[in-house]
């Protein structure tokens, strides 16, 4: 081979050597942190966020899932001219329990799931021989309503931080780790975006990756304070589980500390003798009047009686101020025979107050309807932030593939998990509502079958995602979500006596609101289904992608 045909070596310049050894800048490192912390647990975070968002209306969901309990007529919530003569509602409920459940192990009475301050609807739980009976009691009509067995909105609330089919402790540890990763991803995202607020006001439709990034910014920037608050307070709610060492080092008796802050006392006495109980109504009146001297908004929220009509009976009265952020209220524990005060709450330590304020901010139970709707909409924005981030990861890498029809394993898995979570989870949630209406009312373990059905539908969505091409899987699952939402009001009208027109005639605001909400959500998912109809990539675009990748390989 002559010298002229030998390959010529090109000298490497100092700049090229510097570029090859250049270390990633801080912003690029934060970009990697933002990407991978958001991706690795993104599907779990979407589940946590979506379940938590729905939980802001978990009491209303429970009421919708128990249509046997009629709506409260407006006459019950209007002031009565003889209101001063109206019997104390908790006392009326206790009289009812004396007549119907005198030998129960425990009576627990609280306001109904959608109670207002003047509403005389109570939620009663009695337990005897480790079996519980739950029903609602109207103190004005003396009517007890025993609804269908259902998981109710409480399933979404518990799923938010306890997950399911696993140990509660391990579930909360996993959720805590995911929340910490999300908080880091949010902070890293703020560092990465130089023009984060400018980009918020820029949205480019139909621009592929650019549009997904704009949507991600829109869902992230404006609700950013809420995202940080809700993630941080979510971690703080279970901080004692994640950091138990302080209490152990200080040798704190956690049971004694708990009993000094909260009113719960187990009904665990064994040797019992029958004994008459004191008249409870005067005790309740005295407790409420004394609490209101300290705070005019205080009211009794629940009454629990352990071992009623025995020599070990205890009366536990809880109260809280209306619209109070902290989840701690006042309590008194009375001797059930004499009416003497055995224990009463004291001002909690400042650290406990701070913790319970954080819990209150996270749960939003202090909020009235307009603020709860604000929580809900900001929670939806959080779901949108996570969803667009997950989709953006695949959209960005799809353009860099040599052959889009044969993606590498990592990309394929991420895309399938995206579809099964972002489309399959909403389908399973609506499916649970359908099961609530379709399962036989007399079915054994009916609530458990609702939950099992939820996970069966979700698992079926994942199987369908694996069997279909990704573009078709998006279309099918999103279409199913749209149709199921659209027909939920019709299913409700066929299976209950509280359909839309009947609800309008009866002034049933709860069921009217749900029917309207289902139709609005159906329209939103119909648009998402339309937007998810991705165009096939033309051969020219594929060739361009191949050339781009080939040039990158050659350059490297």
Order of alpha helices (4+ residues) and beta strands (2+ residues): alpha-alpha-alpha-alpha-alpha-alpha-beta-beta-beta-beta-alpha-alpha-alpha-alpha-alpha-alpha-alpha-alpha-alpha-beta-beta-beta-beta-alpha-alpha-alpha-alpha-alpha-alpha-alpha-alpha-alpha
